[in-house]
Amino acid sequence: MRILVIGGGHAGTYTALRLERLLRAAGAPRAEVRLVTPEPRLTYRPLLAAAAAGTLPPHHVLVPLRRVLRTTRLLLGEAVSLDLATRTAYVRTPAGPEAAPVPYDVLVLTPGTTPTPPPPHALALHSLADALALRSHLLTQLDLASSTRDPAVREAALCFVFLGGGYAGVDALPALRAMAERALKHYPGLRPTDLRWVLAEPGERLLPEAPADIGTYATRALRRAGAEIRLGAAPRTYRPGLLVLDDGDSLATRTLVHTPSAIRAPGAPPHPLLTTPALPLTPDGRLRCTSDLAVPGTPHTWAAGDTAAVPDPETPGATCAPHAGHAHGQAQVLADNLLATLRGEPTRPYDANAEKNEGLYVALGPHDGLARRHGRTFTGRPAVLLLRAHHLSRLPTARRKGRVLTEWAFSALFPHEPVALGAPAADPGAPAADPGEPP
Ligand SMILES: Cc1cc2nc3c(=O)[nH]c(=O)nc-3n(C[C@H](O)[C@H](O)[C@H](O)COP(=O)(O)OP(=O)(O)OC[C@H]3O[C@@H](n4cnc5c(N)ncnc54)[C@H](O)[C@@H]3O)c2cc1C
């Protein structure tokens, strides 16, 4: 039995881990699990903002898959097409441009969603490289502001705009703000009040992935901390130095960080792999799934994570929001159901409420957050502790948990110095060259 998992993110990695565990247990059918992934590591995205802000060493957000997966075979590459009739995936590996056929008996689709590309000159926050480039860029802006006499350059250098109030934006803005304010100790000419922090969300509220009251709490907490929250604001144009919003307001800034929420609008293009004929898609370009995580009308195919539109039993007609909690919970149920099906046993539905009871966690910088467990809501430092305990429970391997825990304990006593790890590849805040000018 050949089980092929496509995508080594949260859903794919935890599906493979759970399959390994179940297959090791007595009575499980013999099966080989293969995981197709472009990179041999999982990027633990909920900790990316901490890596960007330097409160967690960067390597802690990367989970080496060869280390944590014991029996799963890794196939490094990108699945470019599927032939569902012959049960073959075509995978392009680093070895060459030709896609090689990879036959399977059971397919698990967990390729996430394709992130919307950032506007020209904007910075992204999707990978560890993005996180490190963002840190370098911010510290470069402080250097620029402290070394110029031009008030316009200084104003633009000290205004930081985050575009998108999903988990990424809500976590990254206060984390980077705290880093910048720590760094200001070494810039005698700059004060925290000289810095301007703006979060522009095109939708009506922050955190559209979470219940409305959590978005409201995040808005209040960030505003209380001095950030400007602009709801219903999308960029009209951006060139380094000037951002014009669609309400006509403009901001002098050299920093636009693209942190969109993963909620997809109707008509959003699906992941290229999902355009395979016969795969049922929702209007927002996700893969329609049953509550037991099978893909209807496509035998032997399962899906989980951001890719999958899984019914949310609490709200008829709604599907589970795309976030790491659901990706993790669905991975467990998917693996159980897949093996139950092979054994001819009944499957069970994914209980989105159980995952919600398990906890909803939002980081709002290093010292604030919100945690909701079993109906109780915690904020401030207790929430930060619960949130960290949650991440420790989710990070694979005891060694990694131990290292991250030690790091957090140690850095409470000896905070990290904000330092750029290399220069950003290109400065997105640099004024654009006049196309009319000779080079
Ligand atoms: C900066 C940031 C912060 C976040 N913070 C939080 C948070 O605090 N809490 C929370 O709940 N959620 C958070 N999220 C959202 C969370 O990370 C996602 O919901 C979660 O990663 C979804 O898991 P997934 O496995 O479905 O997709 P991903 O984790 O995106 O994994 C998809 C994987 O599939 C691979 N892939 C894609 N296409 C192919 C292909 N053709 N062939 C092979 N492999 C492919 C990708 O390389 C990737 O490794 C955050 C997201 C970001 C970007």
The ligand as an SDF file (V2000), in Angstrom:
LIG
                    3D

 53 58  0  0  0  0  0  0  0  0999 V2000
    3.6770   34.4700    9.2740 C   0  0  0  0  0  0  0  0  0  0  0  0
    2.5480   33.5230    9.5800 C   0  0  0  0  0  0  0  0  0  0  0  0
    2.1350   33.3840   10.9020 C   0  0  0  0  0  0  0  0  0  0  0  0
    1.1010   32.5120   11.2180 C   0  0  0  0  0  0  0  0  0  0  0  0
    0.7190   32.3970   12.5320 N   0  0  0  0  0  0  0  0  0  0  0  0
   -0.2650   31.5360   12.8630 C   0  0  0  0  0  0  0  0  0  0  0  0
   -0.6520   31.3950   14.2200 C   0  0  0  0  0  0  0  0  0  0  0  0
   -0.1220   32.0490   15.1070 O   0  0  0  0  0  0  0  0  0  0  0  0
   -1.6250   30.5020   14.4980 N   0  0  0  0  0  0  0  0  0  0  0  0
   -2.2440   29.7690   13.5350 C   0  0  0  0  0  0  0  0  0  0  0  0
   -3.1140   28.9580   13.8460 O   0  0  0  0  0  0  0  0  0  0  0  0
   -1.9040   29.8890   12.2300 N   0  0  0  0  0  0  0  0  0  0  0  0
   -0.9310   30.7540   11.8740 C   0  0  0  0  0  0  0  0  0  0  0  0
   -0.5800   30.8970   10.5570 N   0  0  0  0  0  0  0  0  0  0  0  0
   -1.2690   30.0920    9.5430 C   0  0  0  0  0  0  0  0  0  0  0  0
   -0.6700   28.6940    9.5040 C   0  0  0  0  0  0  0  0  0  0  0  0
    0.7280   28.7680    9.3350 O   0  0  0  0  0  0  0  0  0  0  0  0
   -1.2970   27.9070    8.3670 C   0  0  0  0  0  0  0  0  0  0  0  0
   -2.6940   27.8730    8.5570 O   0  0  0  0  0  0  0  0  0  0  0  0
   -0.7510   26.4850    8.3370 C   0  0  0  0  0  0  0  0  0  0  0  0
    0.6180   26.5280    8.0280 O   0  0  0  0  0  0  0  0  0  0  0  0
   -1.4920   25.6520    7.2990 C   0  0  0  0  0  0  0  0  0  0  0  0
   -0.8740   24.4040    7.1900 O   0  0  0  0  0  0  0  0  0  0  0  0
   -0.8810   23.6290    5.7960 P   0  0  0  0  0  0  0  0  0  0  0  0
   -0.1120   22.3720    6.0020 O   0  0  0  0  0  0  0  0  0  0  0  0
   -2.2520   23.5270    5.2730 O   0  0  0  0  0  0  0  0  0  0  0  0
   -0.1090   24.5770    4.8090 O   0  0  0  0  0  0  0  0  0  0  0  0
    1.4880   25.0080    4.8600 P   0  0  0  0  0  0  0  0  0  0  0  0
    1.9100   24.9460    6.2690 O   0  0  0  0  0  0  0  0  0  0  0  0
    1.5000   26.2340    4.0940 O   0  0  0  0  0  0  0  0  0  0  0  0
    2.1540   23.8040    4.0950 O   0  0  0  0  0  0  0  0  0  0  0  0
    1.9830   23.5490    2.7310 C   0  0  0  0  0  0  0  0  0  0  0  0
    3.2350   22.8280    2.2580 C   0  0  0  0  0  0  0  0  0  0  0  0
    3.0170   22.2790    0.9730 O   0  0  0  0  0  0  0  0  0  0  0  0
    4.1430   22.5460    0.1590 C   0  0  0  0  0  0  0  0  0  0  0  0
    3.6980   22.5540   -1.2350 N   0  0  0  0  0  0  0  0  0  0  0  0
    2.9910   23.5080   -1.8850 C   0  0  0  0  0  0  0  0  0  0  0  0
    2.7800   23.1490   -3.1470 N   0  0  0  0  0  0  0  0  0  0  0  0
    3.3630   21.9420   -3.3100 C   0  0  0  0  0  0  0  0  0  0  0  0
    3.4660   21.0450   -4.4140 C   0  0  0  0  0  0  0  0  0  0  0  0
    2.9500   21.3460   -5.6070 N   0  0  0  0  0  0  0  0  0  0  0  0
    4.1460   19.8870   -4.2310 N   0  0  0  0  0  0  0  0  0  0  0  0
    4.6960   19.5840   -3.0190 C   0  0  0  0  0  0  0  0  0  0  0  0
    4.6030   20.3890   -1.9320 N   0  0  0  0  0  0  0  0  0  0  0  0
    3.9420   21.5480   -2.0950 C   0  0  0  0  0  0  0  0  0  0  0  0
    4.6300   23.8990    0.6440 C   0  0  0  0  0  0  0  0  0  0  0  0
    5.9890   24.0920    0.3010 O   0  0  0  0  0  0  0  0  0  0  0  0
    4.4300   23.7500    2.1450 C   0  0  0  0  0  0  0  0  0  0  0  0
    5.5450   23.1310    2.7310 O   0  0  0  0  0  0  0  0  0  0  0  0
    0.4560   31.7650   10.1960 C   0  0  0  0  0  0  0  0  0  0  0  0
    0.8690   31.9080    8.8660 C   0  0  0  0  0  0  0  0  0  0  0  0
    1.9020   32.7810    8.5620 C   0  0  0  0  0  0  0  0  0  0  0  0
    2.3330   32.9310    7.1130 C   0  0  0  0  0  0  0  0  0  0  0  0
  1  2  1  0
  2  3  1  0
  2 52  2  0
  3  4  2  0
  4  5  1  0
  4 50  1  0
  5  6  2  0
  6  7  1  0
  6 13  1  0
  7  8  2  0
  7  9  1  0
  9 10  1  0
 10 11  2  0
 10 12  1  0
 12 13  2  0
 13 14  1  0
 14 15  1  0
 14 50  1  0
 15 16  1  0
 16 17  1  0
 16 18  1  0
 18 19  1  0
 18 20  1  0
 20 21  1  0
 20 22  1  0
 22 23  1  0
 23 24  1  0
 24 25  2  0
 24 26  1  0
 24 27  1  0
 27 28  1  0
 28 29  2  0
 28 30  1  0
 28 31  1  0
 31 32  1  0
 32 33  1  0
 33 34  1  0
 33 48  1  0
 34 35  1  0
 35 36  1  0
 35 46  1  0
 36 37  1  0
 36 45  1  0
 37 38  2  0
 38 39  1  0
 39 40  1  0
 39 45  2  0
 40 41  1  0
 40 42  2  0
 42 43  1  0
 43 44  2  0
 44 45  1  0
 46 47  1  0
 46 48  1  0
 48 49  1  0
 50 51  2  0
 51 52  1  0
 52 53  1  0
M  END
$$$$
